[in-house]
Amino acid sequence: MADLDYSDRLTQLVEPGEQVLAVAKTGIAQGVLPPDPPEPPDPQRPESPGAGGVVSGVLLNLISPLVSFAAGDRLVDRITYGVAGRGAPGSAASTLQYSRRPVPPATTIEDTILAVTDQRFLVCASGPVKLWSSRADDERAAAETRVVWSVPRAAVADARVGWHRLNPKRLRVEFTDGSWLAFTVPIAESGKPLREIAAALSDR
């Protein structure tokens, strides 16, 4: 898979007269994330487990990685990666991370692309990408990129790139509702695109 350039596609997705200032391919950081947005109550849905259920879930996760238990997953993520975001259900960070949640059964991989315009902060998803792809595959993935989440730039309180544990290229975006979410790129990739996103969000 080549390092795709999504800049041209982003200029097609924004509103007429809206100027794209920065674009970065990234991923939501690993770790404990803000909770999902609220769902309508379901009388048949089981209640959240108590402390005993959390401990059992952690043990199950450690014994068998194929077993998924939400409360245990969050505790293991906190121990392994730390916190990657905070916010109340339905906050900006909550809805943002939910917008990039793979819909089961997830059979394809999509890139996450951040973009800053003179009016908005956007999160986009590419078309399906392949590990071993042709030029035509890459062009198709870029052409199928769509906006999955956006807020006015005024909803962003701060953005900065800094160290988190062993990663010096973690972008933290803070919103005016008090929530925040972190993004990263692989250690081998340049952090310049994330720094450009942070600079564009901070320059108002």
N, C-alpha and C positions, 0 to 999 in steps of 0.2 A: 504494500500500500504506500503510495507516494504521500508526501506532505502536501495536502490539498490546500489550495488558495481559495478561500470563500469570499474574498473581497468583492469580486464582480457580482456574485449572486446576492450579496447583502445590499448592494446599491439598487438591485431590482426589487427587493422586498420592502424597502422603506417607502414612506409616503412621498408624493411629489414635493420637491423643495427641501426635503429632509437630507441632511448631510451626514455621511458616515465618517466618524473621526478615528475609530480604532476597532480592530477585529482581532480575536484571539481564539484559537482552538485550545480547549482545555478540558478539564473534568472536575466534577464536584469532589472535594477532598474526602478521603476515607476517614472514618471516625463517626462519633455520635452526631446525628443530624437533628434538626428541628422536627417535631412531630408532624404528621400529615395533617392537612386541613380537615375540619370536622366533617363527619358523614351523617346522613340522616339516621336516627336511631333504628336499630334492627332488633326486634324483640327476641329473635332466635339466635342472636349473636352471643357467644359466651362472654362472661365478665372477664376483666383483666385478672391475671393471676396475682396472688399475693407474693410475699417474700419467699415463701417456700417454693412457689412455682418458678421464680426467677433463678434461685439457686439450682433447682433441678434442670432448668433450661441451659444454664452455663455448663453444667456437667455433661449434658447431652451434646452440646456444641463441641466441647473438647474431646469427647469420646468418639463422636461421629460427625465430621464436617458436613455430611449430607443431611443431617437433621437440622431444620430451621425452626428456631423458637425466638420470637421477636424480642422479648424482654432479655433473654440470654444473649442474643445477638448484640443488643445495645451495650450491655455490660462488657462483653468481650471487645467490642469496638473501642469503648472508652479506655480499657486497659492497654490495648495494642496501639491505637492511633491517637487517642485523645478526643477532644471535642472539635467537630468540624463546622458547627453552626449552632445557633440558639434562636429561640423565638416561640411565641405562642402558636397553637394551631390556628391556621388561617392567616398568619403574618406573612410578610413579603418573603422571608427566607423559607417559611413552611411551604408556601405555594410554589416557590421557585424549585426547591428540591423535588417536590412532587411532580412537577412538569417534566422532569427528566428521569422519572422512575420507569424502568422497562415494564411494558405491559405483558404479563405472562400469557402464553409461553413465549419468552423472548428468544427468538431464533436468529436474530440479526444484530449487528452492532452499528450504532450510529454515533458520529462525533457530536460533541457539545461545542457550540461556538458562541462566544460572547461578543457583543457589538455595542458600541456607544455612538450615538448620533448627537446632533446639536439639540435634540429634544428628548430622547429616550435612552434607557438601558434595556437592551434586548438579549434574550437567550434563545438560541436557535438549535435545531436538530438537523443533522444532515440526512441524506438518504442512506440506505444500507451501504456500509463500507466493507471491503474485503482485505484480509491480510496480504494475499497475493493477488493484486488487481492489475488490470490493463488500464491504459489511458482512458478508454471508453468507460470503464467501471468508475474511475475517479470523476470523470466529467458528469456521469449520471448521478453520482452521490452528491456532487456540488449542486447540480441543477435541481435536485429534489429537496434541497435545504428549505426549511420553513421556520417561521417564528413560532415558538411554543409558549413564550412568556415575555412580558415587557412591563415596565413602569416608567413614568416620567422621570427625568433626571433629578427633579426636585425631591423625589422619594428616596434618593441615595444620600446618606449623611456623610459617608467617608469611604475611601477605598485606598488600600495600601498593600504593597508586597513586602514580605519579610520572612524571617526564619520561623520554622516550626519544627522542632526536633532536628532531624538531619536534612530537612528540605529548606533551602534558602529562597525558594520561588513559590511561595504560597500567597495567593491573592485573597485578601479579606475584604468583603463588601458589606458595609454596615448601612442599614436602612433607618429612616426617620421614625419607624414604629418601634425601634429598639432591637429588632432582630438582626442577625448577621449570618453569612454563609461564606465558606472558604472554597477556593478553587486551586488546583495545582496542575503542573505539567510534569512529565517524567524528568528525572534528574538529568538525563542526557540531552534534553531539549532546552533551547534558549528561554530564559524568562523575560525577554524583551517584550513580546506581545502582551504579557500580563502587566508589565510595568506601563505599557502604553494605555491599556484599559484603565488602570488606576489613575494615571495622569489625566486622561480625558474625563473621567468621572469627577475628579477633584477640581478641575479647571472650569469654574462657572462664572 
